[in-house]
């Protein structure tokens, strides 16, 4: 079964890519490519759910399925095999479910594209590379899938290769990820240096032996486990777009919208989170790196959310939202709540894919318009898309009943679990309390920019061309059906799977991840009440109802910890409503942009000027260094004294010697006479000597 799950997308990619244009007319080729790739993806998705149920809820043990011998050189032994445990099963469901729906959605979205076989081939290749990554049994195989995802992302982001901006975005993504991949490669090398193996089970079993070992790196001494953890995380930062290496992610919007949904929801950007969770035995013994991950994740959540507040491209708002949500996942892993990180990865796949595909439906309805300033008033034109977008927004903003764990949208359960885990770890990690408050702040921002998107896109007067508004229409059913299915997941995924992800429910994780992390086992450190036999003594009379309400323990936490994320989300909704529905903010925004904007507005609109900083330092320095090597080193020195110098000398010498070729016989006789004289002179000198 696992072989079919992994290789079915590869077979589809090969059929669509290699033979897709050879089946006759363009229509036949496109139809066959869509049917084959989508059909095989749905087969993989269905089988993935069967594996997930069998491993997660059944008695099936964790299993390794050998495939074939791969690398066996000296002490290096890295055979190709599939590791199947609960962590893998979760990723199989996420990757194949979203990919199958994206394939189906693309039937309608890419209907007018003349190169559909190539597009569907790239989609399936992307999925196969991600499946190789999540089923890997060793770090080398993981690296193969890691680089395969990078290649496929380059092809998909630059799919519209005739657009300079698409080519630039693809190159930017490829180069930025290569920077992170250097860290991952060095981490794998260090692992082999330390433990003589790259197999997960072998390395994780021996990891404690490296706790007291130091290794030299860049002229300094580092703890071996901390160094390995840090280098692996550098790779994760690039792939999962954490701050500093995040710059490729917003530009990835140059690809078709289904590509954005696939990259952001289920494949490439989740690879870094998966890596950290897979390697949790390493991070459990690397507290300094874990603290660094917590801080980076929390800062990324805040940074990306703040930038999304003022973006006007509908896809870029959701792209920065992805970056922010990935920050949540990383700071959850940083405080040791790996199950909370995976839970948010799981729920995020549903509502983020839903939001992107809804954005694609809006773009499809408005003649490929992406600027929200030129939208508005279309909710009656696209009621299905509007309803699905509302569900996705309720999910990402985390609407639910605090403390109930029975009712709420998907993001409510997973995001709140992360925030609770950060509060839980406040006494263990200095970065945890920072992450807790950043998580609350980012939740407020998330709600604001999400509802801002809703109000600017669907409500108010239409601000674009009247023709586009009059012709706006709902998407066809092959685009609406994925929205319906993803909406169901965005509503129910949190409530249905909370107890399995966040509690050691019958050994759900089977050892793939530690249980109970962030599961409501924090000690109540607040001493506002003194507990007697019946609980807290006279809370109403002695301390007041409000104090009792906020500080009473619920699931092991003060109730305000559970209540605060919901308050932040509702506050963001109210602020957005007052600004974009009741107020006249659209006119104010236009005035701000016409007058150049305030410093804070421009700071956020220009994404904290990170791209400009990169350009002023890395890009310009690299260009100047390249010019130095090219114009001075290559042209002047190498070419000047090498090929060009020799050629110039030979050319000049030949030109001078050619002047001796006059064509007069007496000139040649004179030269011969001189030659004979020289020979006689030499012979005479030799005889005399």
C-alpha positions in Angstrom: 0.0 0.0 0.0 2.8 2.4 0.9 4.4 1.9 -2.5 1.2 2.8 -4.3 0.8 5.9 -2.1 4.3 7.2 -2.9 4.8 6.2 -6.5 1.3 6.9 -7.9 2.0 10.7 -8.2 5.3 9.9 -9.9 3.6 7.7 -12.4 1.1 10.4 -13.1 3.8 13.0 -13.5 5.7 10.9 -16.0 2.6 10.1 -18.0 1.5 13.8 -18.1 5.0 15.2 -18.6 6.5 12.7 -21.0 3.5 11.6 -23.0 0.9 14.3 -22.4 1.4 16.1 -25.7 1.5 12.9 -27.8 -2.1 11.8 -27.6 -3.5 13.8 -30.5 -5.2 17.2 -30.1 -4.5 19.6 -27.3 -7.9 19.0 -25.8 -7.3 15.2 -25.6 -3.8 15.6 -24.2 -5.1 18.0 -21.5 -8.0 15.9 -20.6 -6.0 12.7 -20.3 -3.3 14.4 -18.3 -5.9 15.8 -15.8 -7.7 12.5 -15.5 -4.6 10.4 -14.9 -2.8 12.7 -12.5 -5.9 13.6 -10.5 -7.2 10.0 -10.4 -3.8 8.7 -9.1 -3.7 11.4 -6.5 -7.1 10.5 -5.2 -6.0 6.9 -5.0 -3.0 8.0 -2.9 -5.2 10.2 -0.7 -7.7 7.4 0.0 -5.0 4.9 0.8 -3.3 7.6 3.0 -6.5 7.9 5.1 -6.6 4.1 5.4 -3.0 4.0 6.6 -3.7 6.9 9.0 -6.6 5.1 10.6 -4.8 1.8 10.7 -1.7 3.1 12.4 -3.1 5.9 14.4 -6.3 4.2 15.7 -5.5 0.6 15.1 -2.9 -1.9 16.3 -0.6 -1.6 13.3 3.0 -1.2 14.5 5.5 1.2 13.2 7.1 -0.4 10.2 10.1 0.2 7.9 9.6 -1.0 4.3 12.9 -1.5 2.5 13.0 -0.6 -1.2 16.5 -1.1 -2.6 20.1 -0.7 -1.8 21.2 2.9 -2.4 24.4 4.2 -0.8 26.8 1.7 0.7 30.3 3.2 0.6 32.7 2.4 3.5 30.9 3.2 6.7 28.1 5.0 4.8 25.0 2.9 4.7 21.9 4.7 3.5 19.5 2.3 1.8 16.2 3.4 0.3 13.3 2.6 2.6 10.0 3.9 3.8 9.5 4.7 7.4 5.8 4.4 8.4 4.7 5.6 11.8 2.1 8.0 13.0 4.1 11.1 12.1 4.4 9.8 8.6 0.8 8.9 8.4 -0.3 12.4 9.4 1.9 13.9 6.7 0.6 11.4 4.1 -2.9 12.5 4.8 -2.1 16.2 4.7 0.0 16.1 1.5 -2.2 13.7 -0.5 -5.5 15.1 0.6 -4.7 18.7 -0.2 -2.8 17.8 -3.4 -5.7 15.7 -4.7 -8.2 18.6 -4.1 -5.7 21.1 -5.7 -5.5 18.8 -8.8 -9.3 18.8 -9.1 -9.6 22.5 -8.5 -7.0 23.1 -11.2 -9.4 21.5 -13.8 -11.4 24.7 -13.7 -8.8 27.3 -12.8 -6.3 26.2 -15.5 -9.0 25.4 -18.1 -7.8 28.0 -20.6 -4.1 27.3 -20.2 -2.6 25.7 -23.3 0.1 23.8 -21.4 -2.1 21.8 -18.9 -0.1 18.5 -19.3 3.1 20.3 -18.1 1.2 22.0 -15.2 -0.3 18.8 -13.9 3.0 17.0 -14.3 4.7 19.5 -12.2 2.0 19.3 -9.5 2.3 15.5 -9.3 6.1 15.7 -9.3 5.9 18.2 -6.4 3.7 15.8 -4.5 6.0 12.8 -5.1 9.0 14.8 -3.9 7.2 15.7 -0.7 6.1 12.1 -0.2 9.7 11.0 -0.5 10.6 13.5 2.2 8.0 12.5 4.7 8.5 8.7 4.3 12.3 8.9 4.5 14.1 6.4 6.7 17.3 8.4 6.9 18.7 11.9 6.5 20.1 11.3 3.0 16.8 10.2 1.7 15.1 13.1 3.4 17.6 15.4 1.7 16.7 13.9 -1.7 13.0 14.7 -1.1 14.0 18.1 0.3 15.9 19.0 -2.9 13.2 17.5 -5.1 10.6 19.8 -3.5 12.9 22.7 -4.2 13.2 21.8 -7.8 9.5 21.3 -8.2 8.8 24.6 -6.5 11.1 26.4 -9.0 9.2 24.8 -11.9 5.8 25.8 -10.5 6.6 29.3 -9.2 8.1 30.1 -12.6 5.4 28.3 -14.6 4.5 31.5 -16.4 8.1 31.6 -17.6 7.5 34.3 -20.2 6.8 36.8 -17.3 10.1 38.3 -16.0 8.6 38.6 -12.5 7.7 34.9 -12.4 11.3 33.9 -13.5 12.7 36.3 -10.8 10.5 34.8 -8.1 11.4 31.2 -9.1 15.1 32.1 -8.9 14.7 33.9 -5.6 12.9 30.9 -4.1 15.6 28.5 -5.4 18.6 30.5 -4.3 17.1 31.3 -0.8 16.4 27.7 -0.2 19.9 26.8 -1.2 21.2 29.0 1.5 19.2 27.0 4.1 20.1 23.7 2.5 23.8 24.4 3.1 22.9 24.3 6.8 20.9 21.1 6.4 23.8 19.4 4.5 26.3 20.4 7.1 24.0 19.1 9.8 23.8 15.7 8.1 27.5 15.6 7.6 28.0 16.4 11.3 25.5 13.6 12.2 27.6 11.1 10.2 30.8 12.4 11.7 29.4 11.9 15.2 27.5 8.7 15.0 28.8 7.0 11.8 25.2 6.7 10.5 22.5 8.7 8.9 19.6 6.3 9.7 17.0 7.9 12.0 16.7 5.0 14.4 20.5 4.6 14.8 21.1 8.3 15.3 18.3 8.8 17.7 19.3 5.8 19.8 22.9 7.1 20.1 22.1 10.8 20.4 22.7 10.9 24.2 26.3 9.8 23.6 27.0 13.2 22.0 25.7 15.4 24.8 29.1 15.9 26.4 31.0 16.0 23.1 32.4 19.2 21.6 33.1 19.9 17.9 35.1 22.7 16.3 33.1 24.9 13.8 34.1 28.2 12.3 37.0 28.4 14.7 34.9 27.9 17.8 34.0 24.9 20.0 30.3 23.9 20.2 28.4 21.2 21.9 27.9 18.5 19.2 24.1 18.0 19.8 23.5 21.7 19.9 25.5 22.2 16.7 23.6 19.5 14.9 20.2 20.8 16.0 21.2 24.4 15.0 22.4 23.3 11.5 19.3 21.3 10.8 17.1 24.2 11.9 18.9 26.5 9.4 17.6 24.2 6.7 14.2 24.3 8.2 14.3 28.1 8.3 14.8 28.2 4.6 12.2 25.7 3.6 9.6 26.9 6.1 10.2 30.6 5.5 11.3 31.8 8.9 12.5 35.4 9.4 15.6 36.3 7.4 15.0 33.4 5.0 11.3 34.1 4.5 11.8 36.5 1.5 11.0 33.9 -1.2 7.6 33.0 0.1 5.5 36.1 -0.8 7.1 36.2 -4.3 6.0 32.6 -4.8 2.6 34.1 -5.5 3.8 34.5 -9.1 2.8 30.9 -9.7 -0.8 29.9 -10.4 -3.1 30.1 -7.4 -3.4 26.2 -7.1 0.4 26.2 -6.8 0.2 28.7 -3.9 -2.4 26.5 -2.1 -0.2 23.4 -2.5 3.1 25.1 -1.5 1.6 26.9 1.5 -0.8 24.4 2.9 0.6 20.9 2.5 4.0 20.6 0.9 7.1 22.8 0.8 6.6 25.1 3.8 5.6 22.3 6.2 8.8 20.4 5.5 10.8 22.3 8.0 8.3 21.8 10.8 8.2 18.1 9.9 12.1 17.9 10.1 12.2 19.4 13.6 9.4 17.1 14.8 11.0 14.1 13.2 14.3 14.9 14.9 12.8 15.7 18.3 15.2 13.4 20.2 18.0 15.8 19.0 16.1 18.9 20.1 15.1 17.5 23.4 18.8 17.4 24.2 19.6 20.9 22.7 17.8 23.4 25.0 19.8 26.4 23.7 18.8 25.7 20.1 15.2 25.0 21.2 15.1 28.4 22.8 16.4 29.9 19.6 13.7 28.1 17.6 11.1 29.4 20.0 12.3 33.0 19.7 12.7 32.8 15.9 9.2 31.2 15.5 7.5 33.8 17.7 9.3 36.7 16.0 8.3 35.4 12.6 4.7 35.1 13.7 4.7 38.7 14.7 6.6 40.0 11.8 4.6 38.3 9.1 1.3 39.2 10.8 2.3 42.9 11.0 3.2 42.9 7.3 -0.1 41.3 6.3 -2.0 44.2 8.0 -1.5 46.5 5.0 -1.0 44.3 2.0 -3.4 44.8 -0.8 -2.8 41.8 -3.0 -5.3 39.1 -1.9 -2.8 36.3 -2.3 0.0 38.1 -0.5 -2.1 38.7 2.5 -2.7 34.9 2.7 1.0 34.2 2.0 2.2 36.3 4.9 -0.5 34.6 7.0 1.2 31.3 6.1 4.5 32.7 7.2 3.0 33.8 10.5 1.2 30.4 11.2 4.5 28.6 10.5 6.0 30.8 13.2 3.4 29.4 15.6 4.3 25.8 14.7 8.0 26.5 15.3 7.7 28.1 18.6 5.4 25.2 19.7 8.2 22.8 18.7 10.7 25.0 20.4 8.9 24.7 23.8 8.6 20.9 23.3 5.0 20.8 22.2 5.8 18.8 19.1 2.3 17.3 19.0 0.8 20.8 19.1 3.0 21.8 16.3 1.9 18.8 14.2 -1.7 19.4 15.2 -1.5 23.0 13.9 0.2 21.7 10.7 -2.7 19.3 10.3 -5.5 21.8 10.8 -3.7 24.6 8.9 -3.6 22.4 5.8 -7.4 22.5 5.6 -8.1 26.2 6.3 -5.0 27.6 4.5 -5.7 25.5 1.3 -9.3 26.7 1.6 -8.4 30.3 1.9 -6.0 30.2 -1.1 -8.5 28.3 -3.3 -11.2 30.8 -2.3 -8.8 33.6 -3.3 -8.3 31.8 -6.6 -12.1 31.6 -7.1 -12.3 35.4 -6.5 -9.5 36.0 -9.0 -11.2 33.7 -11.5 -14.5 35.6 -11.1 -12.9 39.1 -11.5 -10.8 38.5 -14.7 -7.6 37.7 -12.7 -7.8 40.9 -10.6 -5.8 40.4 -7.4 -5.8 43.9 -5.9 -8.3 44.1 -3.1 -8.6 47.9 -3.6 -10.3 47.1 -6.9 -12.7 44.6 -5.4 -15.7 44.9 -3.2 -19.4 44.1 -3.2 -19.2 40.7 -4.8 -20.5 38.4 -2.1 -23.9 38.0 -3.9 -22.1 37.2 -7.1 -20.0 34.3 -5.5 -22.0 33.1 -2.6 -20.3 29.7 -2.4 -16.8 31.3 -2.4 -18.0 33.9 0.1 -19.3 31.2 2.5 -16.2 29.1 2.2 -14.0 32.2 2.8 -15.9 33.0 6.0 -15.4 29.4 7.2 -11.7 29.6 6.5 -11.5 33.0 8.3 -13.3 31.7 11.4 -10.9 28.7 11.4 -7.7 30.7 11.1 -8.8 33.3 13.7 -9.6 30.5 16.1 -13.2 31.0 17.0 -14.5 28.5 19.6 -15.6 28.1 23.2 -12.6 28.4 25.5 -12.1 25.4 27.8 -14.8 23.3 26.1 -12.6 21.4 23.6 -15.8 20.2 22.0 -16.9 23.2 19.9 -14.8 25.4 17.7 -13.3 25.8 14.3 -10.1 23.9 13.4 -7.6 26.7 14.2 -9.2 27.3 17.6 -8.1 23.9 18.9 -4.6 23.8 17.4 -3.6 27.5 17.8 -4.8 27.7 21.4 -3.0 24.4 22.2 0.2 26.1 21.0 -0.4 29.2 23.1 -1.2 27.1 26.1 2.0 25.1 25.6 4.0 28.3 25.6 2.4 29.4 28.8 3.0 25.9 30.2 6.8 26.2 29.4 7.2 29.7 30.9 9.2 28.3 33.9 11.4 26.2 31.7 12.4 28.4 28.8 12.9 32.2 28.9 11.7 32.4 25.3 8.4 30.7 26.2 6.8 33.6 27.9 7.9 35.9 25.0 6.3 33.4 22.6 3.1 33.3 24.7 2.5 37.1 24.5 3.7 37.3 20.9 1.2 34.5 20.1 -1.6 36.6 21.6 -0.6 39.7 19.7 -0.3 37.8 16.5 -3.7 36.3 17.0 -5.1 39.9 17.2 -3.3 40.8 14.0 -4.4 37.6 12.3 -8.0 38.4 13.0 -7.7 41.9 11.8 -6.1 41.2 8.4 -8.3 38.2 7.8 -11.5 40.1 8.3 -10.0 43.1 6.5 -9.6 40.8 3.5 -13.2 39.7 3.8 -14.6 43.2 4.0 -12.4 44.7 1.3 -13.1 41.8 -1.1 -16.8 41.0 -0.6 -18.5 44.0 1.0 -19.0 47.7 0.3 -19.1 49.2 -3.2 -17.2 47.7 -6.0 -14.1 49.7 -6.7 -12.9 48.0 -9.9 -14.1 48.1 -13.4 -17.9 47.9 -13.7 -17.6 45.4 -16.5 -15.7 43.0 -14.3 -18.3 43.3 -11.6 -21.2 42.7 -14.0 -19.5 39.6 -15.4 -18.4 38.2 -12.1 -19.7 34.7 -11.5 -19.3 31.7 -9.3 -16.7 29.1 -10.1 -17.6 25.8 -11.8 -18.3 22.8 -9.7 -14.9 21.3 -10.2 -13.6 24.3 -8.3 -16.4 24.5 -5.8 -16.3 20.9 -4.7 -12.8 21.2 -3.2 -14.0 24.3 -1.3 -16.9 22.3 0.2 -14.6 19.5 1.3 -12.0 21.8 2.7 -14.7 23.7 4.5 -15.8 20.5 6.2 -12.2 20.0 7.3 -11.8 23.6 8.5 -14.9 23.2 10.7 -14.4 19.6 12.1 -10.7 18.7 12.0 -9.9 20.4 15.3 -12.8 18.9 17.3 -12.5 15.5 15.8 -8.7 15.0 16.2 -7.9 17.1 19.3 -7.9 14.2 21.7 -5.7 12.1 19.4 -3.1 14.8 18.8 -3.0 16.5 22.2 -3.5 13.5 24.5 -1.7 10.2 24.6 -4.9 8.5 23.5 -4.2 4.8 23.4 -0.6 5.5 22.3 -1.7 7.5 19.2 1.8 8.7 18.4 3.4 5.2 18.9 6.6 6.9 20.1 6.9 9.0 16.9 6.5 12.1 19.2 6.5 12.5 22.9 2.9 12.7 24.4 1.2 15.2 26.7 3.3 18.2 25.7 1.1 21.3 26.1 -1.8 19.2 27.2 -3.1 21.2 30.1 -0.7 20.1 32.7 0.6 23.4 33.8 0.7 24.1 37.5 -1.3 27.1 38.6 1.3 29.4 39.9 -1.1 32.2 40.7 -1.7 32.5 44.5 -4.8 34.6 44.3 -6.8 31.9 46.0 -6.1 29.5 48.8 -7.5 26.0 48.1 -9.4 24.2 50.7 -11.1 20.8 50.7 -13.9 22.0 48.4 -11.6 23.8 46.0 -11.1 27.5 46.1 -12.5 29.1 49.3 -15.5 31.3 48.8 -14.5 32.8 45.5 -17.5 35.0 45.1 -17.4 36.5 48.6 -13.7 36.8 49.3 -12.2 37.6 45.9 -15.0 38.7 43.6 -16.7 37.1 40.7 -14.4 38.6 38.0 -11.3 37.4 39.8 -12.8 34.0 40.2 -13.8 33.8 36.6 -10.4 34.8 35.2 -8.2 32.8 37.6 -10.2 29.7 38.2 -8.4 26.6 36.9 -9.7 25.1 33.7 -7.9 22.0 32.3 -5.0 23.0 34.5 -4.7 26.6 33.3 -6.0 29.9 34.7 -9.1 30.6 32.7 -7.7 33.9 31.3 -5.0 32.0 29.4 -7.8 30.1 27.6 -9.9 33.2 27.2 -7.3 35.7 25.9 -6.8 34.2 22.4 -10.6 34.4 21.8 -10.7 38.0 23.1 -7.8 38.9 20.7 -9.6 37.3 17.8 -12.9 39.1 18.5 -11.1 42.4 19.0 -9.5 42.1 15.6 -12.9 41.4 14.0 -14.4 44.5 15.7 -11.6 46.8 14.7 -11.7 45.6 11.1 -15.5 46.1 11.0 -15.3 49.6 12.3 -12.5 50.5 9.9 -13.7 48.8 6.7 -17.5 48.5 7.0 -18.7 51.3 9.2 -15.9 53.8 8.6 -14.6 55.3 5.4 -11.2 53.8 5.6 -11.0 53.1 1.9 -10.9 56.8 1.1 -8.4 57.3 3.9 -6.1 54.5 2.5 -6.2 56.1 -0.9 -5.3 59.5 0.6 -2.4 57.9 2.6 -1.0 56.2 -0.5 -1.3 59.4 -2.6 0.5 61.5 0.0 3.3 58.9 0.5 1.9 57.3 3.7 3.0 57.5 7.3 6.3 56.1 8.4 4.7 53.1 10.1 2.4 52.4 7.2 5.3 52.5 4.7 7.4 50.4 7.1 4.8 47.7 7.1 3.8 48.1 3.4 7.5 47.6 2.5 7.8 44.5 4.6 10.1 46.1 7.2 12.4 46.9 4.3 14.0 43.4 4.6 14.2 43.1 0.8 15.8 46.5 0.5 18.3 45.6 3.2 19.1 42.4 1.3 19.6 44.4 -1.8 21.8 47.0 -0.2 24.1 44.4 1.5 24.0 40.9 0.0 22.8 41.5 -3.5 25.0 44.6 -4.2 28.0 43.1 -2.5 27.6 39.9 -4.5 27.2 41.8 -7.7 30.3 43.9 -7.0 32.3 40.8 -6.1 31.1 39.2 -9.3 32.1 42.2 -11.3 35.5 42.2 -9.7 36.1 38.5 -10.6 34.7 39.1 -14.1 36.1 42.4 -15.2 39.4 42.3 -13.4 40.1 38.7 -12.7 38.7 37.1 -15.8 38.8 39.8 -18.5 42.0 41.6 -17.6 44.1 39.0 -15.9 43.1 35.6 -17.2 42.0 36.6 -20.7 44.5 39.5 -20.9 47.5 37.3 -20.1 46.0 34.1 -21.2 44.0 33.4 -24.4 43.6 37.0 -25.5 47.2 37.9 -24.6 48.7 34.9 -26.6 46.3 35.6 -29.4 47.2 39.3 -29.6 50.9 38.5 -29.5 50.6 35.9 -32.2 48.5 38.2 -34.3 51.0 41.1 -33.9 54.0 38.9 -34.6 52.3 37.4 -37.7 51.4 40.9 -38.9 55.0 42.1 -38.6 56.5 39.0 -40.2 54.0 39.2 -43.0 55.7 42.4 -44.1 58.7 40.3 -45.2 56.5 38.7 -47.9 57.1 41.3 -50.6 56.8 39.1 -53.7 60.2 40.3 -55.1 62.7 37.6 -56.0 65.8 39.6 -55.2 64.4 40.2 -51.6 64.1 36.4 -51.1 67.6 35.9 -52.6 69.0 38.5 -50.3 67.4 36.8 -47.2 68.8 33.4 -48.4 72.2 35.0 -48.7 72.1 36.3 -45.2 71.0 32.9 -44.0 73.9 31.2 -45.8 76.3 33.8 -44.3 74.9 33.1 -40.8 75.4 29.3 -41.3 78.9 29.8 -42.5 79.7 32.0 -39.6 78.3 29.5 -37.1 80.2 26.7 -38.8 83.4 28.7 -38.8 83.1 29.5 -35.1 82.4 25.9 -34.3 85.5 24.7 -36.2 87.6 27.4 -34.7 86.4 26.4 -31.2 
